[in-house]
Amino acid sequence: MSRILRRFPAAAVVTVLLMALPATAPAGEAEVFGAGVDLEEATRIADILADPDAYIGKTVRVDGGVIDVCSRQGCWIQVGDDAASIQIKVEDGVIVFPTAARGRIAAAQGEVEAIQMTREKYLGWLAHEAEEKGREFDPETADIGDGPYRIIRIKGTGARIE
């Protein structure tokens, strides 16, 4: 180690060591994104998906494991439990979720929204989603039924990831 210190200036060694540290919070500490989470009580994701119209436009908190993270811009996380999962979509560039959040526990807050789509737009969304996840998608053979086509998600304002 002493040879390394003699060869490289101390500032360079410190910089290298700092770069090697993980970009996440220390174990046991939560990372807060955006406005964080201030609702005390969580709404079950399965309840939202079972009757989405009862929740559209309402601010909710959901808790669960981070199943997936947008690998391109960090603009969404998929949060779920044993019963169901839902996407938390945030404004691009305003909140950025790290891919290292996958597998951790999250509390996320925001407004439940429904995105209505035509069949063609829905197929385009499915193709985009498949591309993000590195999967193949053929709109010609996709079995998506006759609609209506809508996506239920949460327009996220904040999250806390353990």
Summary of the structure (lengths in Angstrom):
residues: 162
radius of gyration: 20.0
end to end distance: 35.3
largest distance: 70.9
contacts: 437
relative contact order: 0.21
helix: 27%
strand: 31%
